[in-house]
Amino acid sequence: MKQDKVLSMLGLSAKAGNVASGEFSTEKAVKEGKAHLVIVAGDASDNTKKHFRDMCSFYEVPFYAYADKESLGHHIGKEFRASLAVTNEGLAKAVIKQLKLLTTE
């Protein structure tokens, strides 16, 4: 199995306390201006994706749909997570860089 750099970086971010996960915490981080990146699981409902896409567009926060609920949750040490926000700007930029590399491959 290929090591997934994005999920590994999210795990490091979570260990450092720089991840808000779950819909309520993610939304709170975005609205308070603390979120520098929002990731929603690819298998989350269309309604959830639209909700966060629209909110991130309004608050000018980068938004990506990536992985699945189980993978997102597992890598940040939780159960299932449909959404999470990275609250550290440097880590968010590093994760975005990896996400962009994946979309260009």
N, C-alpha and C positions, 0 to 999 in steps of 0.2 A: 504494500500500500504506500502510495506516494505521500510524503509529509505535506500537510496542508498548511502553508505559511500563514495564511489569513487567520485560520482557526487557532493556530499556535500563538500568534500575536494577540488575539483576543483573550486567550488564556492568560498570557503575561499581563495584559491590561487589567484583567479581573483580579489577579493576585495582587497587583499594585493598588487595587481599589479604585480603578479608573473606568469602571463599567457600571452603568445603570441598566438593569435588565427587568423585563416584564413590561407590559404595556403602560401601566400607571407610572412607573419610575422613568421609563424612556420618555414618555410625554412630558413629565415634570422637568426632566433635564433639558429637553428642547425648549420648553416655554421659559425656563429660567436662564437660558442662554449658556448653559454648561455643556451641552452636547456639541461635539465637533464632527461627529459621524453617527448616522443611524443605520443599523443593519436589521432588516426584517427577513425572517426565514422564507425561502422560496415556496415552502408548502403551507405558509400562513394563508388565511382566507383572503380573497380578493378585496374584501371590505377593509381588512386590517392594512393591507398593502396600500390601498388608496388613501386611507386615513393618514398614515405616516408620510406617504409621498406628498400629499397636499400640505400637511403641516410643515414638513421639511422645506418644501418649496417656499412657503410663506416666511419661515424663519431663516431661510438661506443656510440650511444645514445639508451637507452631502448625504444622499440616501442611496442605499444599495440593497437589492434583494439577493441573498446569498445563502447557500447551504440549506439545511432543513432544521426543524425545531429541535430534534434530538441532538444533532451535531453541535448546534449553537449552545444549547444547554450544557451538554457534556463538557465542552471545552472551557466553559467558564465555571464549572463546578456546581451546576444546578441541574434540575430535572429538565423539562422541556422549556424552551424559551422561543417565543415567536418574534420578539423584538429586543434590541439592546442598543444602548447609546455609549459611545466612547467619549469620556469627559476630559481626556488629556489631549491637547492639541498635537503634540509631537507624535504620540502613538497613533492618533487618528490619521495623520498625514502618512505615516508609514503603512498603515493598513490600506488606505486608499491607493497608495502606490502599488501595493501587491494586487489589489482588486483590478486596477487598470491593466497590469501585466497579464492577468488571467483573461481579461476580455479581449486583449489584442493577440493572444496566442492562437 
